[in-house]
Protein backbone atom coordinates (compact mmCIF):
# COMPACT_ATOMS: atom_id res chain seq x y z
CA UNK A 1 0.00 0.00 0.00
CA UNK A 2 1.32 3.43 -0.93
CA UNK A 3 1.77 5.92 1.87
CA UNK A 4 1.34 8.93 -0.43
CA UNK A 5 -1.92 10.74 -1.16
CA UNK A 6 -2.23 13.30 -3.95
CA UNK A 7 -4.34 16.42 -3.49
CA UNK A 8 -5.23 19.32 -5.73
CA UNK A 9 -7.00 22.56 -5.02
CA UNK A 10 -10.63 22.72 -6.11
CA UNK A 11 -10.00 25.28 -8.83
CA UNK A 12 -7.60 22.95 -10.69
CA UNK A 13 -10.54 21.27 -12.50
CA UNK A 14 -9.03 17.77 -12.52
CA UNK A 15 -11.43 15.42 -14.32
CA UNK A 16 -13.51 13.22 -12.02
CA UNK A 17 -12.22 10.16 -13.89
CA UNK A 18 -8.63 10.97 -12.84
CA UNK A 19 -9.68 11.74 -9.28
CA UNK A 20 -11.27 8.29 -9.03
CA UNK A 21 -8.58 6.36 -10.89
CA UNK A 22 -5.63 7.91 -9.03
CA UNK A 23 -7.37 8.57 -5.69
CA UNK A 24 -6.78 12.32 -5.93
CA UNK A 25 -8.34 14.32 -3.12
CA UNK A 26 -9.64 17.86 -3.52
CA UNK A 27 -8.96 20.69 -1.08
CA UNK A 28 -11.77 23.26 -1.41
CA UNK A 29 -10.76 26.89 -1.76
CA UNK A 30 -12.91 29.80 -0.69
CA UNK A 31 -14.36 31.86 -3.53
CA UNK A 32 -15.25 35.40 -2.47
CA UNK A 33 -17.88 37.50 -4.23
CA UNK A 34 -18.78 40.90 -2.80
CA UNK A 35 -17.36 40.03 0.62
CA UNK A 36 -19.21 36.71 0.96
CA UNK A 37 -17.08 33.52 1.08
CA UNK A 38 -18.19 30.18 -0.38
CA UNK A 39 -16.36 26.84 -0.23
CA UNK A 40 -15.77 25.80 -3.83
CA UNK A 41 -17.73 22.66 -4.87
CA UNK A 42 -19.36 22.48 -1.42
CA UNK A 43 -21.25 25.74 -0.90
CA UNK A 44 -21.14 26.78 -4.57
CA UNK A 45 -20.98 24.52 -7.62
CA UNK A 46 -18.82 25.19 -10.67
CA UNK A 47 -21.69 26.42 -12.84
CA UNK A 48 -22.75 29.02 -10.27
CA UNK A 49 -19.15 30.15 -9.82
CA UNK A 50 -18.68 30.76 -13.55
CA UNK A 51 -22.04 32.54 -13.76
CA UNK A 52 -20.99 34.90 -10.98
CA UNK A 53 -17.56 35.44 -12.52
CA UNK A 54 -19.25 36.64 -15.71
CA UNK A 55 -21.73 38.85 -13.81
CA UNK A 56 -19.30 40.29 -11.24
CA UNK A 57 -15.96 40.33 -13.04
CA UNK A 58 -14.44 42.93 -10.74
CA UNK A 59 -15.69 41.43 -7.45
CA UNK A 60 -14.00 38.07 -7.10
CA UNK A 61 -11.03 36.52 -5.33
CA UNK A 62 -9.87 33.23 -3.85
CA UNK A 63 -8.70 32.36 -0.37
CA UNK A 64 -6.87 29.32 0.88
CA UNK A 65 -8.77 27.01 3.23
CA UNK A 66 -8.73 27.89 6.91
CA UNK A 67 -6.24 25.96 9.08
CA UNK A 68 -8.96 23.80 10.75
CA UNK A 69 -9.89 22.36 7.34
CA UNK A 70 -6.25 21.47 6.65
CA UNK A 71 -5.85 20.00 10.16
CA UNK A 72 -8.92 17.80 9.63
CA UNK A 73 -7.51 16.66 6.30
CA UNK A 74 -4.17 15.79 7.93
CA UNK A 75 -5.91 13.75 10.63
CA UNK A 76 -7.87 11.83 7.98
CA UNK A 77 -4.65 11.05 6.10
CA UNK A 78 -3.00 9.66 9.23
CA UNK A 79 -6.03 7.46 9.93
CA UNK A 80 -5.71 6.10 6.37
CA UNK A 81 -2.06 5.23 7.02
CA UNK A 82 -0.74 7.94 4.72
CA UNK A 83 2.46 9.61 5.85
CA UNK A 84 3.12 11.80 2.80
CA UNK A 85 1.00 14.24 0.86
CA UNK A 86 1.68 15.67 -2.60
CA UNK A 87 -0.32 18.81 -3.24
CA UNK A 88 -0.85 20.13 -6.77
CA UNK A 89 -2.02 23.73 -6.61
CA UNK A 90 -2.92 25.59 -9.78
CA UNK A 91 -4.53 28.47 -7.96
CA UNK A 92 -2.40 31.31 -9.34
CA UNK A 93 -2.78 30.15 -12.94
CA UNK A 94 -6.57 30.11 -13.21
CA UNK A 95 -7.55 32.57 -15.97
CA UNK A 96 -10.87 33.72 -14.49
CA UNK A 97 -9.82 34.40 -10.91
CA UNK A 98 -7.35 36.93 -9.60
CA UNK A 99 -5.62 36.69 -6.25
CA UNK A 100 -5.84 39.46 -3.64
Backbone as a ProteinNet text record, in pm:
[ID]
protein_1_A
[PRIMARY]
XXXXXXXXXXXXXXXXXXXXXXXXXXXXXXXXXXXXXXXXXXXXXXXXXXXXXXXXXXXXXXXXXXXXXXXXXXXXXXXXXXXXXXXXXXXXXXXXXXXX
[TERTIARY]
85	0	89.6	56.6	131.8	98.8	197.1	176.8	163.4	145.1	133.6	-9.2	-61.3	-192.2	-174.2	-232.1	-223.4	-347	-324.7	-433.8	-415	-525.1	-523	-622.8	-601.7	-700.4	-823.5	-935.4	-1063.3	-1073.7	-992	-999.5	-918	-846.2	-760.1	-839.1	-965.7	-1053.6	-999.3	-947.6	-903.1	-1026.2	-1025.5	-1143.1	-1176.5	-1304.4	-1351.2	-1291.8	-1278.6	-1221.8	-1080.5	-998.3	-862.7	-867.2	-958	-968.2	-1000.1	-1089.1	-1127.2	-1014.3	-960.2	-857.8	-731.8	-688.6	-563	-582.1	-705	-737.1	-688.1	-718.5	-678.5	-784.8	-743.3	-834	-839.1	-946.8	-964.2	-971.1	-891.9	-896.4	-977	-1092.9	-1176.6	-1118.5	-1116.2	-1075.8	-1200.5	-1181.5	-1291	-1295.4	-1413.7	-1436.4	-1512.4	-1465.1	-1525	-1586.6	-1715.1	-1787.9	-1852.2	-1820.2	-1877.7	-1872.3	-1756.8	-1735.6	-1791.4	-1863.5	-1921.3	-1836.3	-1792.7	-1707.8	-1791.2	-1752.7	-1818.9	-1712.1	-1728.4	-1636.4	-1665	-1563.9	-1577	-1618.4	-1717	-1772.5	-1852.5	-1857.6	-1935.9	-2051.9	-2021.1	-2125.1	-2163.4	-2083.3	-2113.6	-2059.7	-2145.9	-2098.2	-2028.1	-1962.6	-1882	-1965.1	-2084.5	-2168.6	-2205.2	-2240.3	-2275	-2153.2	-2035.9	-1914.7	-1886.7	-1893.9	-1868.1	-1974.2	-2098.8	-2204	-2172	-2131.7	-2099.2	-1974	-1877.2	-1755.8	-1792.5	-1881.9	-1925.1	-2003.9	-2089.3	-2173.3	-2097.2	-1998.2	-1930.1	-1779.2	-1736.2	-1595.7	-1498.8	-1537.9	-1443.8	-1454.7	-1544.1	-1569	-1545.1	-1425.9	-1399.9	-1256	-1236.9	-1103	-1111.1	-996.8	-987.4	-911.6	-943.7	-870.4	-838.2	-724.3	-687.1	-779.2	-792.2	-876.7	-822.5	-911.8	-873	-795.4	-704.7	-624.4	-704.4	-822.9	-896.4	-931.7	-958.2	-988.7	-865.1	-749.4	-625.3	-587	-613.3	-585.4	-672.8	-799.7	-891.5	-844.9	-801.6	-750.7	-627.4	-536.5	-416.5	-453	-547.5	-591.2	-650.7	-729.5	-787.2	-678.4	-575	-464.5	-393	-368	-300.5	-383.2	-515.2	-603.2	-600.4	-577.7	-570.8	-433.3	-339.9	-205.8	-114.7	-154.7	-73.8	21.8	147.2	245.8	300.6	267	312.4	194.6	205.1	99.7	166.1	122.6	168.2	52.3	73.9	-31.8	-1.3	-96.5	-84.6	-178.2	-121.9	-201.6	-185	-293.8	-292	-359.1	-379.2	-452.9	-410.5	-283.1	-239.5	-247.3	-274	-277.6	-418.6	-519.7	-656.6	-690.2	-735.5	-754.7	-870.8	-968.2	-1086.7	-1082	-985.9	-982	-851.6	-857.2	-734.8	-716.8	-593.5	-561.9	-553.7	-594.7	-584	-499
-118	0	124.5	217.7	342.8	431	503.6	592.4	737.4	758.5	893.5	915.7	1034.1	1074	1203.4	1210.9	1329.6	1414.8	1545.6	1641.6	1753.6	1813.4	1931.5	2031.2	2158.4	2255.8	2246.6	2292.1	2272.5	2349.2	2447.8	2527.9	2465.4	2357.1	2294.8	2220	2191.2	2126.9	1994.2	1911.8	1777.3	1694.4	1622.3	1541.7	1438	1418.2	1321.7	1183.2	1146	1015.7	999.4	1102.4	1097.3	1092.2	1171.8	1173.7	1034.4	963.9	829.2	729.6	732.4	635.7	647	770.6	791.4	831.2	824.6	856.7	997	1093.6	1232.2	1300.9	1357.7	1431.7	1578.5	1644.6	1785.9	1868.2	1975	2068.5	2189.9	2214.2	2325.7	2461.6	2551.2	2689.1	2772	2885.8	2979.8	3073.1	3090	3186.3	3302.2	3423.3	3539.8	3630.6	3656.6	3749.9	3853.8	3979.4	4090.5	4067.7	4019.7	4002.7	3875.6	3795.7	3670.9	3553.8	3466.5	3351.6	3225.4	3145.3	3017.7	2910.9	2794	2683.9	2626.8	2628.2	2579.5	2432.7	2400.8	2266.4	2214.8	2290.4	2248.5	2344.7	2472.6	2573.8	2642.8	2620.9	2677.9	2582.5	2542.7	2452.5	2531.3	2458.2	2519.4	2607.6	2562.9	2641.7	2777.3	2776.4	2901.6	2993	2934.4	3015.3	3086.1	3013.7	3075.5	3180.5	3154.9	3253.6	3383.5	3370.7	3489.6	3559.7	3482.9	3543.7	3632.3	3584.6	3663.7	3787.2	3773.7	3884.7	3987.1	3942.6	4029.4	4024.7	4050.2	4032.7	4105.8	4218	4292.9	4259.3	4170.2	4143.4	3997.1	3947.3	3807.3	3789.5	3690.7	3651.7	3514	3454.6	3323.3	3334.5	3245.4	3236.1	3090.3	3067.3	2932.2	2884.2	2753	2701	2742.4	2754.2	2789.4	2672.7	2700.5	2595.5	2477.3	2497.4	2380	2279.2	2327.2	2235.9	2153.3	2217.8	2146.7	2051	2088.5	2000.4	1875.1	1893.7	1779.9	1686.5	1744	1665.8	1585.4	1647.7	1579.1	1461.8	1482.2	1374.9	1258.3	1289	1182.7	1102.9	1173.6	1104.9	1008.3	1052.6	966.5	842.6	859.5	745.7	645.3	696.7	610.3	544.8	579.3	523.2	596.5	714	793.6	880.6	881	961.3	1074.4	1075.4	1180.3	1234.2	1360.2	1424.2	1505.8	1486.6	1566.8	1656.5	1785.5	1881	1951.6	1946.4	2012.9	2132.7	2252.2	2373.5	2458.1	2480.6	2559	2692.9	2727.7	2846.7	2971.7	3003.4	3130.5	3133.6	3019.7	3015	3015	3017	3011.3	3142.2	3135.4	3257.3	3346	3293	3372.4	3433.9	3394.6	3440.2	3514	3624.3	3692.8	3683.1	3679.1	3669	3808.5	3820.8	3946.5	3924.4
0	0	0	-86.8	-92.7	26.4	72.2	186.8	142.7	12.1	-42.9	-91	-63.9	-116.2	-193.2	-310.8	-394.9	-373.4	-361.2	-348.6	-448.5	-486.9	-573.1	-516.3	-546.4	-502.4	-592.1	-541.9	-610.5	-741.5	-761.6	-882.8	-996.2	-967.9	-1069.3	-1176.7	-1151.6	-1250.3	-1302.9	-1213.9	-1251.9	-1284.3	-1396	-1432	-1324.1	-1301.5	-1201.8	-1227.8	-1352.7	-1388.9	-1330.2	-1339.7	-1284.2	-1132.7	-1073.1	-927.6	-874.3	-943.2	-902.7	-928.5	-1049.1	-1089.2	-1004	-974.9	-903.3	-756.6	-708.7	-568.8	-531.2	-616.2	-592.8	-508.2	-398.4	-312.1	-353.6	-318.1	-352	-223.2	-219.1	-107.5	-155	-95.2	-141.4	-103.9	-200.3	-176	-148.1	-86.9	-69.2	-188.9	-245.4	-352.7	-288.6	-311.3	-246.5	-352.5	-337.9	-422.6	-331.9	-354.8	-279.8	-129.1	-80.7	62.1	122.3	46.2	95.7	48.4	140.5	108.3	89.6	-9.3	-37.7	-58.8	1.4	-23.3	-162	-246.6	-383.3	-384.5	-466.9	-487.3	-368.2	-259.4	-142.3	-122.7	-110.1	-90.3	-221.2	-324.6	-456.9	-563.1	-656.8	-761.8	-873	-961.3	-1066.7	-1158.8	-1193.9	-1284.3	-1222.9	-1095.9	-1027.4	-1017.9	-990.4	-981.5	-1113.9	-1224.9	-1354.7	-1389.2	-1351.3	-1376.1	-1301.9	-1176.1	-1097.6	-1149.1	-1195.8	-1251.9	-1370.3	-1455.4	-1570.6	-1527.4	-1426.4	-1380.7	-1296.8	-1220.4	-1124.4	-1145.4	-1267.2	-1304	-1211.9	-1157.2	-1074	-925.3	-887.6	-745.2	-711.3	-739.9	-709.7	-661.6	-576	-532.7	-469.7	-447.7	-385.3	-255	-162.9	-37	-11.2	49.5	88.4	199.2	214.9	323.1	459.3	555.3	691	753.4	845.4	908.5	964.7	1025.1	1075.3	964.6	844.5	734.1	700.4	695.6	665.5	777.8	902.5	1015.9	1009.9	975.8	963	851.7	741.2	629.6	671.5	745.4	793.3	883.7	972.9	1063.3	985	880.2	797.7	726.6	678.4	610.2	704.1	826.8	922.8	954.7	966.7	993.2	877.7	755.2	637.4	622.5	710.6	702.2	605.5	564.2	471.7	553	513.9	584.8	499.2	370.8	280.4	199.4	164.5	85.8	-24.9	-147.3	-260.3	-299.9	-293.2	-323.9	-455	-547	-677	-674.4	-671.5	-661.4	-786.1	-854.9	-977.8	-956.9	-834.6	-796.3	-871.4	-876.3	-934	-1085.6	-1149.1	-1294.4	-1352.9	-1270.1	-1320.9	-1392	-1518.4	-1597.4	-1552.7	-1481.8	-1448.9	-1309.3	-1229.7	-1091.2	-1066.6	-996.5	-960.3	-809.8	-767	-625	-563.7	-438.5	-363.7	-243.3
[MASK]
++++++++++++++++++++++++++++++++++++++++++++++++++++++++++++++++++++++++++++++++++++++++++++++++++++

